[in-house]
Structure formats: C-alpha cells, structure tokens
Amino acid sequence: MLDLQRTAIPFVIMTFISIALASGCSSQSDLRSVKGEVTMDGMPAAGAIISFQAVAGSLGNSSGAVVDQQGRYSIPSEKGLKAGAYDVTIQYWKETGETYTDPCTGQTTATTAPIKFAQQGKLRVDVKADEEGQFDFALTSAKK
C-alpha cells in the first residue's frame, strides 16, 4: 500500500486538477450530469477513478469522479459534461494477495497492482444534450 500511495496519490491529484481546470470554462447550462455504476468481475469497483475526456477535435470538456463503495459514481451538472463523444478511462487497483514489509518500520501491508482490463476497443460514450447521462461499465480483469 505504501508504494501505491507514493505513485497513485500524486497522479490522482494531478488528474483532478486538470479536470477542474478543463471544466472551469463551460457555461453551467451547457453541462449535463453523468452517473452510473462500475463493476470489476461482477463486484463494485470501489475506489476506482473514472475520467471522461472529450474525443480529439470535439468541443467537449473533461470531468471525473471516484467510484463509491456500492460501485456508483455521479458527476453533478455544475461539474458535468457538454454534449458530445468522450473517451472514458477507469483506473482501479486491487490487492495482489502478497504483502510488503517496510524494512524501516517493520509494518506489513497488502500490495496492490493496477488492473488490466480484458476488453476490445476503447471505452467511449456519447453524452446527449437532451438527457441525463447514465453510463454503466461492467469490466473484467485479465486472466493470468
């Protein structure tokens, strides 16, 4: 867990800063709320980070959320997305079944690793101007 904190936390912070900067220039009336569920191998993907990035060449913006313990995420309209096509990135870590013992403190923690998704193509959604965005993602981890 210690290695995850050193590498993932700065990445998460930078992701949310870039999302905040990118979404700060839109009129709130143009933004749509987005919500849904994310599961990994049939279980809620609690703690996953879901990010929506406008497809290159479109006039969309960016936003994201953290998936809750029930596997749900929600982006309110004030931080939402303009109508258009978006590439979706889902980052998720799970315990590997192994442990790591810090040689300095002697503390033992479970190790984590990023999940590799077993899917064809990219995750892409189309946000409609006249309806709320409901996008669910049922992901499966790669089999070793």
Long-range contacts (C-beta under 8 A, 24 or more apart in sequence): 1-100, 1-109, 1-110, 1-111, 1-112, 2-100, 2-102, 2-109, 3-100, 3-111, 4-93, 4-112, 8-93, 12-49, 15-49, 15-51, 15-64, 16-64, 18-62, 19-51, 19-62, 19-63, 19-64, 22-61, 22-62, 22-63, 23-61, 23-62, 23-63, 23-79, 25-61, 26-61, 26-82, 28-77, 28-78, 30-82, 30-83, 31-61, 31-77, 31-78, 31-79, 31-80, 31-81, 31-82, 32-77, 32-80, 32-81, 32-82, 32-83, 32-127, 32-128, 32-129, 32-131, 32-132, 32-133, 33-74, 33-75, 33-76, 33-77, 33-80, 33-132, 33-133, 34-63, 34-74, 34-75, 34-80, 34-81, 34-127, 34-132, 34-133, 34-134, 34-135, 35-72, 35-73, 35-74, 35-75, 35-132, 35-133, 35-134, 35-135, 36-72, 36-73, 36-133, 36-134, 36-135, 36-136, 36-137, 37-70, 37-71, 37-72, 37-73, 37-136, 37-137, 38-67, 38-71, 38-72, 38-73, 38-90, 38-92, 38-136, 38-137, 38-139, 39-71, 39-137, 39-138, 39-139, 40-92, 40-94, 40-115, 40-139, 40-140, 40-141, 41-139, 41-140, 41-141, 42-138, 43-71, 44-68, 44-69, 44-70, 44-71, 44-72, 45-71, 45-90, 45-92, 45-139, 46-70, 46-71, 47-92, 47-93, 48-90, 48-91, 48-92, 49-90, 49-91, 49-92, 50-88, 50-89, 50-90, 50-137, 51-88, 51-89, 51-90, 51-91, 52-81, 52-86, 52-87, 52-88, 52-125, 53-86, 53-87, 53-88, 53-89, 54-82, 54-84, 54-85, 54-86, 54-87, 55-84, 55-85, 55-86, 55-87, 55-124, 58-84, 58-85, 59-84, 60-84, 60-85, 60-86, 60-127, 80-133, 81-127, 81-133, 82-127, 83-127, 83-128, 83-129, 84-126, 84-127, 85-124, 85-125, 85-126, 85-127, 86-124, 86-125, 86-126, 86-127, 87-122, 87-123, 87-124, 88-122, 88-123, 88-124, 88-125, 88-135, 88-137, 89-123, 90-117, 90-123, 90-137, 90-139, 92-139, 94-141, 115-139, 115-141, 115-142, 116-141, 116-142, 117-141, 117-142, 118-142, 118-143
